[in-house]
């Protein structure tokens, strides 16, 4: 299990949100991809932040109430997201989930976004390998 890496189970098919994207477009991307959040990147795929459904809900409520125009992703994103490298062991990331609360981590290699890893992907990888299933160390006579 320790040999299973983040890069082995990450998702690399979901396009990130680019800086300057209007919030309504961000919501469309989140809903279309069935994810709770996405990294925000520049044109070279450097991670600038992270935007979640919760960020969008709050901003849309405030915007609709005050009628102050359409916000862009930089107005609501978290600017210092936790990222992980593709070489990180899945079991190590799983152990960190108790301390850190993100549901989605941007996977960064050489300073550039290469994918995302979700709690669901981590759980699926652990379940597939049987990690955490109690196996007796010694055979019994029964």
Helices and strands as residue ranges (DSSP letters): H 6-9, E 17-18, H 23-33, E 37-41, E 47-52, H 53-66, G 73-75, E 83-84, H 90-96, E 104-109, E 112-118, H 119-129
